[in-house]
Amino acid sequence: MSAYRLDYLDQLESEAIHIFREVAGQFEKPALLFSGGKDSITLVQLALKAFRPGKFPFPLVHIDTGHNFKEALDYRDRLAETLGEKLIVRHVGDTIKAKQLTEPKGKFASRNALQTFTLLDTIEEFKFDACIGGARRDEEKARAKERIFSVRDEFGQWDPKLQRPELWNTYNGKIHKGENVRVFPISNWTELDVWNYIRREKIELPSIYFSHEREVIEHEGQLVAVSDFIQLEASDKVLTKKVRYRTVGDMTCTAAVESGASTIDDIITEITATKTSERGETRIDDKVSEAAMEDRKKNGYF
C-alpha cells in the first residue's frame, strides 16, 4: 500500500511540475496566489521542485482582506523571507477606501466578495496574464466545470460554458489582450492527497492546522473563533474548545472543527474517516446558496 501511495503522489507531483513549467513557458507575467494556507504552501513546494536552483519565474501574491488568521500571515512572511522570493501584498481595506465600497455588515461581515476588486486591480497593476492557485477537484461543485488553464475575460469574469478542452495534458494558454488565465496545478488532487504529500515532503505548516485551544462560539452547528471581526450577541456563549482548522480563510467565514489531532498522521486518520468536504464543513460563506462559489467565480473571484 505504501509503495502504491508513493507512486500515486509521484504522479500527481509530476503533473503539477509539468503545469508549472507550462505556465513559465507560455506566459509573460505569471503570479502565484499565496495565502499561507496548506494548498498554497503545497504549491510553493512544487514550485521549488520545478524551478530550483533558479528563482521562481513569478512573485508570490496575497490579497489580504484584513481578517486573516495571524498564524497564516506570520507563516506567509517567514516563508517568503526564508526562500528569498518576492512577496506582493495588496489590501482589501485600501480598495474599500479608494473605490468607496460598502463595507459588509452583520454578525459575520466577510470581505470575501470584495476580494474580487482588489484581485482584479492587482492583476491590472502588474499586468499579470496568469494567476496560479491551489483549487482542488474535491472542494466544491463549480470545480467540476473548470479546467486547469481557466480563462478569464477582460473583465476578470469566468464563463463555465466557454472552457477549453484539455486532452493528453495539453494546455492552451493563448489569450487575447486583456484576458488572463487562472491556473490550478493541483486540480486533480484531493484534501487527503495534499496531506499525504505534506507528510511525505515533511512540509512545515502554520500551527492553526493542528489541535489547539481557542475561544469559539457555536453558530448553526459550526465553531467560529471569537475575534475582533465578528459581532458577539448577548445570546452567544463563548466556549473554550480544542479545535483545528481544515482550511484557512478569513476569521469571519472559516469555522474550526473540534479535534485532538496534533500530528499529521492524526489529521490523515481524521480526514479518512470524515464524510464531509472541508469547505462543506468549515466555510460559512459557501452556505449562502448552492451556487455560491460559482457565482463568485463568474464575477471575477478566484
Phi and psi in degrees as a GROMACS rama.xvg file:
@    title "Ramachandran Plot"
@    xaxis  label "Phi"
@    yaxis  label "Psi"
@TYPE xy
-64.848  -36.8777  SER-2
-66.19  -40.1315  ALA-3
-63.7543  -42.5369  TYR-4
-63.0726  -40.3837  ARG-5
-62.0769  -45.3714  LEU-6
-61.7127  -40.1691  ASP-7
-65.8477  -43.5891  TYR-8
-66.4505  -36.7722  LEU-9
-60.646  -39.5834  ASP-10
-66.1602  -44.7993  GLN-11
-63.7061  -42.4025  LEU-12
-61.7262  -45.2849  GLU-13
-61.2049  -43.2296  SER-14
-61.3658  -44.8999  GLU-15
-64.2131  -41.337  ALA-16
-63.3386  -41.099  ILE-17
-58.6633  -43.3618  HIS-18
-64.652  -43.3878  ILE-19
-57.3066  -44.6518  PHE-20
-71.1492  -30.9838  ARG-21
-63.7048  -41.4319  GLU-22
-60.4988  -47.6139  VAL-23
-61.5304  -34.0268  ALA-24
-81.4338  -31.0959  GLY-25
-98.2894  -21.42  GLN-26
-116.883  151.721  PHE-27
-87.6221  -38.6807  GLU-28
-136.105  73.6182  LYS-29
-81.6099  166.747  PRO-30
-145.779  151.461  ALA-31
-108.729  116.538  LEU-32
-75.9766  119.49  LEU-33
-128.809  125.951  PHE-34
-115.027  -11.6769  SER-35
89.0727  7.64898  GLY-36
-89.3165  166.808  GLY-37
-61.9531  -35.4111  LYS-38
-70.6814  -43.274  ASP-39
-71.2754  -29.032  SER-40
-65.4565  -40.4924  ILE-41
-62.1025  -39.7156  THR-42
-60.118  -41.1111  LEU-43
-63.4018  -41.8103  VAL-44
-60.7269  -41.683  GLN-45
-67.6581  -37.1858  LEU-46
-65.4616  -36.6075  ALA-47
-59.5444  -42.257  LEU-48
-71.5676  -29.0708  LYS-49
-77.4968  -31.8498  ALA-50
-125.952  -16.5746  PHE-51
-68.3586  145.484  ARG-52
-83.76  3.11901  PRO-53
-77.7258  173.557  GLY-54
-80.6303  159.61  LYS-55
-62.9465  141.225  PHE-56
-84.8095  27.3662  PRO-57
-161.822  155.824  PHE-58
-85.7634  164.289  PRO-59
-88.2443  134.395  LEU-60
-127.004  128.797  VAL-61
-122.511  127.535  HIS-62
-94.7775  102.192  ILE-63
-92.5781  115.835  ASP-64
-76.5276  -17.8695  THR-65
90.3646  -2.81918  GLY-66
-115.978  21.6247  HIS-67
-78.4242  159.872  ASN-68
-71.2535  133.465  PHE-69
-59.7884  -36.5918  LYS-70
-59.3185  -39.1632  GLU-71
-71.2028  -39.5786  ALA-72
-67.1097  -41.7335  LEU-73
-61.9706  -42.4969  ASP-74
-64.0575  -44.0737  TYR-75
-53.6646  -50.8458  ARG-76
-67.203  -41.1714  ASP-77
-65.8885  -41.1909  ARG-78
-66.8439  -45.4171  LEU-79
-60.0256  -40.567  ALA-80
-68.2461  -42.4084  GLU-81
-62.7784  -41.855  THR-82
-78.7235  -20.8252  LEU-83
73.01  28.2852  GLY-84
-102.101  152.285  GLU-85
-71.5363  131.061  LYS-86
-118.237  123.557  LEU-87
-109.272  125.253  ILE-88
-119.962  128.901  VAL-89
-124.218  141.386  ARG-90
-108.508  130.444  HIS-91
-62.14  -34.5277  VAL-92
-58.1379  -38.0802  GLY-93
-66.8532  -38.101  ASP-94
-66.2493  -40.3059  THR-95
-57.6656  -43.1475  ILE-96
-70.3453  -46.3204  LYS-97
-65.7986  -39.3247  ALA-98
-98.2644  -0.0931839  LYS-99
53.3947  48.1003  GLN-100
-77.4069  156.283  LEU-101
-84.1151  120.242  THR-102
-68.5259  133.269  GLU-103
-59.3962  148.059  PRO-104
-114.456  168.428  LYS-105
113.105  179.502  GLY-106
-63.2013  -44.136  LYS-107
-116.106  77.4845  PHE-108
-79.9037  84.234  ALA-109
-80.6441  139.37  SER-110
-94.1544  9.07869  ARG-111
-54.8692  -43.6285  ASN-112
-63.9107  -31.6603  ALA-113
-78.3241  -14.4132  LEU-114
-55.9965  -32.5531  GLN-115
-56.2684  -44.88  THR-116
-61.1216  -44.5077  PHE-117
-68.2932  -40.6936  THR-118
-61.9797  -48.4592  LEU-119
-64.7843  -36.986  LEU-120
-65.0591  -38.064  ASP-121
-68.6261  -41.0786  THR-122
-59.5012  -42.4968  ILE-123
-68.8411  -41.8562  GLU-124
-58.8809  -44.8958  GLU-125
-101.606  0.0586674  PHE-126
58.6009  39.2067  LYS-127
-66.2855  134.543  PHE-128
-107.821  -5.98501  ASP-129
-150.37  133.678  ALA-130
-121  120.651  CYS-131
-91.6113  130.487  ILE-132
-134.753  170.125  GLY-133
-103.762  25.795  GLY-134
-64.5744  144.39  ALA-135
-122.521  165.421  ARG-136
-71.2209  -19.5984  ARG-137
-102.108  10.9367  ASP-138
-75.1113  -54.4827  GLU-139
-160.437  172.478  GLU-140
-62.925  -35.3253  LYS-141
-62.7919  -23.0749  ALA-142
-63.2846  -26.8628  ARG-143
-67.2881  -19.4941  ALA-144
-96.4199  -3.26286  LYS-145
-103.281  160.208  GLU-146
-108.19  171.089  ARG-147
-67.7864  -41.3542  ILE-148
-100.908  101.724  PHE-149
-108.981  112.319  SER-150
-79.161  137.188  VAL-151
-114.889  141.819  ARG-152
-76.5773  -173.642  ASP-153
-66.4933  -12.743  GLU-154
-99.5599  5.90677  PHE-155
79.6149  10.8707  GLY-156
-93.7531  154.278  GLN-157
-112.37  130.236  TRP-158
-113.483  109.205  ASP-159
-63.5512  -16.2135  PRO-160
-84.9559  -9.31321  LYS-161
-116.779  50.404  LEU-162
-94.2545  138.492  GLN-163
-83.3794  145.201  ARG-164
-67.7102  146.058  PRO-165
-128.11  91.0569  GLU-166
-102.625  135.571  LEU-167
55.871  39.4249  TRP-168
57.1878  34.1243  ASN-169
-101.731  120.83  THR-170
-113.437  128.215  TYR-171
-97.058  105.878  ASN-172
-99.7716  12.7227  GLY-173
-73.9852  125.104  LYS-174
-135.764  157.86  ILE-175
-83.1083  163.121  HIS-176
-57.9535  131.147  LYS-177
96.7959  -22.8159  GLY-178
-80.363  161.823  GLU-179
-145.967  168.211  ASN-180
-122.186  134.69  VAL-181
-96.3708  130.539  ARG-182
-117.999  134.084  VAL-183
-123.437  86.9077  PHE-184
-64.9399  -24.8257  PRO-185
-107.999  31.7389  ILE-186
-59.4779  -30.2808  SER-187
-93.5578  7.66687  ASN-188
-93.1607  158.644  TRP-189
-112.693  171.917  THR-190
-56.879  -42.109  GLU-191
-66.4128  -37.5979  LEU-192
-59.826  -43.3239  ASP-193
-60.8493  -44.5579  VAL-194
-67.8989  -39.0708  TRP-195
-63.0243  -36.8832  ASN-196
-69.9313  -41.7421  TYR-197
-59.09  -41.6777  ILE-198
-64.5923  -46.2497  ARG-199
-63.5642  -40.2014  ARG-200
-87.258  -4.84224  GLU-201
55.7304  50.6938  LYS-202
-85.3891  130.415  ILE-203
-72.7385  142.957  GLU-204
-129.306  160.378  LEU-205
-60.7782  146.764  PRO-206
-62.9576  -19.2789  SER-207
-62.7199  -20.903  ILE-208
-77.8249  -13.1503  TYR-209
-109.679  158.945  PHE-210
-57.7352  133.76  SER-211
-158.027  161.896  HIS-212
-85.8343  136.419  GLU-213
-150.866  144.976  ARG-214
-77.6888  127.498  GLU-215
-137.811  164.902  VAL-216
-123.387  153.709  ILE-217
-90.5907  131.925  GLU-218
-139.999  110.608  HIS-219
50.7572  43.4419  GLU-220
83.7024  2.30118  GLY-221
-114.115  154.397  GLN-222
-104.272  112.788  LEU-223
-110.286  130.736  VAL-224
-64.6044  138.887  ALA-225
-73.5153  127.417  VAL-226
-154.514  175.382  SER-227
-71.2187  -8.95291  ASP-228
-95.9371  -5.31943  PHE-229
-118.289  154.354  ILE-230
-100.686  107.529  GLN-231
-71.923  141.99  LEU-232
-108.567  161.952  GLU-233
-58.5604  -29.8433  ALA-234
-82.0943  -10.6502  SER-235
-72.2853  132.776  ASP-236
-106.843  117.315  LYS-237
-80.3082  125.472  VAL-238
-118.884  149.655  LEU-239
-106.446  116.337  THR-240
-130.954  157.056  LYS-241
-85.1646  114.415  LYS-242
-135.368  169.372  VAL-243
-147.838  171.323  ARG-244
-114.276  132.47  TYR-245
-83.2026  -31.8251  ARG-246
-137.59  150.118  THR-247
-119.64  98.5734  VAL-248
-111.795  -145.307  GLY-249
-73.7781  154.252  ASP-250
-67.5583  -19.3941  MET-251
-80.9019  -16.5791  THR-252
-135.531  6.54846  CYS-253
-115.932  121.943  THR-254
-96.3628  153.569  ALA-255
-91.8986  166.438  ALA-256
-117.851  139.681  VAL-257
-68.8577  125.959  GLU-258
-162.24  146.884  SER-259
-108.876  13.4241  GLY-260
-72.6682  109.75  ALA-261
-109.17  -4.07197  SER-262
-130.648  164.587  THR-263
-63.3377  -38.3693  ILE-264
-61.1379  -41.6072  ASP-265
-60.2892  -43.4387  ASP-266
-65.1371  -42.9181  ILE-267
-61.8829  -42.1568  ILE-268
-61.0416  -42.5696  THR-269
-64.9269  -45.1957  GLU-270
-65.9883  -39.6093  ILE-271
-58.7268  -33.5304  THR-272
-86.2888  -17.5706  ALA-273
-79.9648  153.135  THR-274
-113.104  7.82226  LYS-275
-116.844  135.101  THR-276
-67.2504  158.912  SER-277
-63.4598  -39.4765  GLU-278
-72.0094  -38.2967  ARG-279
-64.0375  -30.2714  GLY-280
-90.9775  -27.606  GLU-281
-126.824  -2.69389  THR-282
-107.91  111.083  ARG-283
-65.7543  -38.8855  ILE-284
-68.2645  -22.8111  ASP-285
-79.9111  -5.36246  ASP-286
-93.0871  2.19401  LYS-287
-63.8406  -42.0556  VAL-288
-157.449  169.233  SER-289
-62.1932  -32.8272  GLU-290
-109.093  29.1191  ALA-291
-56.9292  -50.7303  ALA-292
-68.0184  -40.8433  MET-293
-62.5729  -41.2116  GLU-294
-61.7182  -40.5488  ASP-295
-68.2853  -37.9028  ARG-296
-63.0896  -41.1656  LYS-297
-61.2081  -29.427  LYS-298
-89.6784  1.47292  ASN-299
113.04  -4.85561  GLY-300
-64.5937  152.807  TYR-301
